[in-house]
């Protein structure tokens, strides 16, 4: 049996599977529905106004609490404190209690917020800012310093960013680059986890049903393993393309639908503000288009294939070594850890120093290079580094395939015994 026949068999078996067909068309619908729900809930929360009661016995702070889009302050200072507490407990989110003091300096640690619910840190910071501003003004008055004059003396500088070539550079452009790189790296990671598990389950299923005993009589284990990896990857790519096309179309329809609804409920001001923000971001389009998109897309395809083949060979060997998916859990953590490490290293180091030692080293290590290198490329990576990373990735893939084939060759015919790392190491020596 040739490799092409095995690939065709695996591909057809996957795409004809009912669960594969259902999830291929259902997943974009679920993701779009989730996005619409999140957007709706966010718009509902934006309209919510929290009412906070104030009981200020000193009369010093109440005028400084100004209503915002999110918070409305209600003055209950005329009531006795006990009555104000009772009313606030029934009708308001909480009560800010300011005791009677001789000077504002005594308010530093005497203001109290009373509520059955824990307040957000933003709210607490806002209340503390009001108190701090009051104390700051009072201290300046005691020193005969005019607060308004200090405000006039303040300046807001803005540094101009440019390149050595004389071209203008933009703020936040590094964040856009890391966002694009993170999207590529995250897609590779998710594809490896989802479809690597699919390869493993396929091997376990055939092994459990004893079909493998018939198949192995007419094909070499190595060829069978490679056929499973390639066939599953082709099915995964097809599913991914369908998700991309359907998801993009559904998101456009959902965006138009939500836009109409927002207009109808009177969110015109928000839409106007959003359009102004979009116009500000338009200046980034030329810079985004100037990124090395050809290099990024070609590298994405190469690292996508290399990373998937590398990890899928490990998944296939695990599937051959165990009798059930439950038994495979002990072996999955060592696979997932390098992927998670790649995401965290890429996100926390590349944005600060994309050409630093840590980022460069992890973009060369084959187990993390598909993710970290994709995060670095938008920042401009020397071609020789990309070539070295690709060579190391595929060299490691062939080495891992050689070891995985040894495990696969023995494991697919082993039944009724849970493998250990010691047992698998013995298989490698055969």
Residue, then its C-alpha position, 0 to 999 in steps of 0.5 A: x500500500x502506497x503512502x498516497x493511498x494511506x493519506x487518501x484513506x485518512x483524509x476521506x475518513x475524516x471529512x466523511x465523519x459526521x462529527x467533523x461535518x457538523x463541527x465544520x459548519x456549526x463552529x463558525x455559527x457558535x463563535x459568531x453567536x458568542x461574539x454577538x452575545x458578548x457585544x450585546x452584553x457589553x452594550x447593555x453594561x455600557x448603559x448601566x448607571x450605578x447610584x452611590x449615596x453620600x452622607x457627608x457630615x463635614x460638608x467638605x467632600x460631597x461637592x467634589x463627587x461629580x457624576x460620570x457616565x457610569x456613576x451617579x452620586x445622590x446626597x443624603x447628608x440631610x438625613x440622620x446616618x442611620x436613616x441614610x444607611x437604611x435607605x442606601x441599603x435598599x435603593x443604592x449600590x453603597x454609601x460613602x460616609x464622611x464624618x465630621x472633622x475639623x480640618x480636611x487633613x483628618x479625612x485622610x483615613x476616616x472616609x468609609x464606604x459601606x456596601x454589601x457588595x465588594x466595590x471595584x478597584x476603579x471605583x475605590x481609586x476614584x474615591x481616593x483620588x477625590x480625597x487626595x485632590x481635596x487634601x492636596x488643595x488644602x495643603x497648597x492653601x496652607x502654604x499660600x500656593x495657588x492651585x490654579x497657577x500650578x495647573x497652568x504651569x503643567x505641560x504635556x509633552x509629545x515626543x516625535x518618533x522617526x526612523x534614521x531614514x527620516x520616515x515618521x514612526x507611529x506610537x502603538x505600532x509595536x503593539x500592532x506588530x505583536x498582535x499580528x504575530x501573536x495571532x499567527x502563533x496562536x493559530x499554529x498552537x491551536x491547530x497543533x493541539x486540536x488536530x494533533x489530538x485527532x491524530x492520536x484518537x485515530x490511532x487509539x481507535x484503530x488499535x482498540x478495534x484491532x483494525x490495525x492488525x489487518x492494516x499493518x500486514x500490508x503497510x510499514x508502521x512508519x508509512x502508516x504513521x506518516x499517512x495519518x499525519x498528512x491525511x489528518x493535516x489535509x482534513x484540518x486545513x480544509x476545515x480551517x479554510x471553511x471556518x475562515x470563509x464562513x466565519x468572516x462572512x457571518x461576522x460581517x453579517x453580524x456586524x451589520x446587524x449589530x450596527x443597525x440595532x445600536x443605531x435604533x437604540x440611540x447609540x448614535x453618539x457612540x457610533x460617531x465616537x467609534x468612527x472618529x477613532x477609526x479615522x485616527x487609526x487610518x494613519x496606521x494602515x500604510x505602516x501595516x501594509x509596509x510589514x513583510x507580509x510575504x515573509x510572514x505568510x510564507x513563514x506561517x505556512x512553513x512553520x505551520x507545516x513543520x510544527x504540526x508534523x513535529x508534534x503530530x508524530x509525538x501525538x501518533x506515538x502516544x496514541x500507539x503506546x496507550x489503549x485508551x484516551x484516558x491513559x494518554x493524559x499522563x503523556x500530554x502535559x510534556x507536549x502542551x508545556x512547550x507550546x504554552x511556554x512559546x506563547x508566554x515567552x513570545x508575548x512577554x519578551x518579543x514585545x519588549x526586545x524582539x531581537x534580544x537573546x531570549x526571544x532569539x534563542x526560543x525562536x530557534x528551539x524547534x519545540x517553540x520556534x513555530x510560535x516565537x518566530x512568528x511573533x518576531x517576524x513582524x519586527x523584521x528578522x534576518x533571513x538567515x535566522x528564519x532559515x536556521x530556525x526552519x532547518x532546525x525545525x524540520x531536522x528535529x521533525x525527522x529525528x522525532x519521526x525516527x524515534x516516534x516510528x520505533x514507539x509506533x512500531x511496537x506500541x500499535x500491537x501492545x494491548x492490555x498494559x499501561x505503558x510507562x516512560x521506562x517501558x517506552x524508553x525500552x521500545x526506543x532501544x529495540 
